[in-house]
Amino acid sequence: MLIIAALWYLPGVFHPKSVEDVRRWVMGFGVWGPLVYVLLYTVRPLLLFPSLLLNVAAGILFPPVVGIPCLLAGGLGSAALLFYMARTGIGSEFFDLHGGKWGTRIHHYLSDSAKNFQRMLWLRTVPLFPYDVISLVAGCTKMKFATFAVTTLLGMVPGAIAYNILGDALGGNSGLTLSALMIVVAFGIPLAFWYFGGERKQLKLK
């Protein structure tokens, strides 16, 4: 905090007065601004940095036409990194040490090759399951990467739109009511279908 405060008061340091100032500054770097964001999001699991902050930051730093694709690209990149880390054996070690009862259930749930597309999509859209843990567990199964990547991307779309609108609202560019409604729609509807539609029982039976 002291370092941040010191940097803020140094002469020549950028002092934004609004979200638009931040966006103009970031976009002033051209393609490098979005690329740095995607790169940071991709390596985020290694930095132990919470994804929620980067999700909302996409809506603050970029307009929706740029922020949504950046969030999707970064989210897919971080998921792919964990998936392939699991394939190297790191995921198996983590699973054996920390998987527990629910880790075993999710592993069995995703191991059915005839249904793993649908089930992986559920795990990506229902907000109850930790994003990084699901990526690691999926990497411990025999799921094809194409299935993992497509379901991850599709499952992120509603949340990416909702988070971008929320970030935009926090910057004062849109109403918080609309952003709250989008969050409810993006996460509440899949949760309701999963909970009351019977898919929840398939996971608990394992």
Secondary structure, 3 states (H helix, E strand, C coil): CHHHHHHHHCCCCCCCCCHHHHHHHHHCCCCHHHHHHHHHHHHHHHHCCCHHHHHHHHHHHCCHHHHHHHHHHHHHHHHHHHHHHHHCCHHHHHHHHHCHHHHHHHHHHHCCCCCHHHHHHHHHHCCCCCHHHHHHHHHCCCCCHHHHHHHHHHHHHHHHHHHHHHHHHHCCCCCHHHHHHHHHHHHHHHHHHHHHCCHHHHHHCC
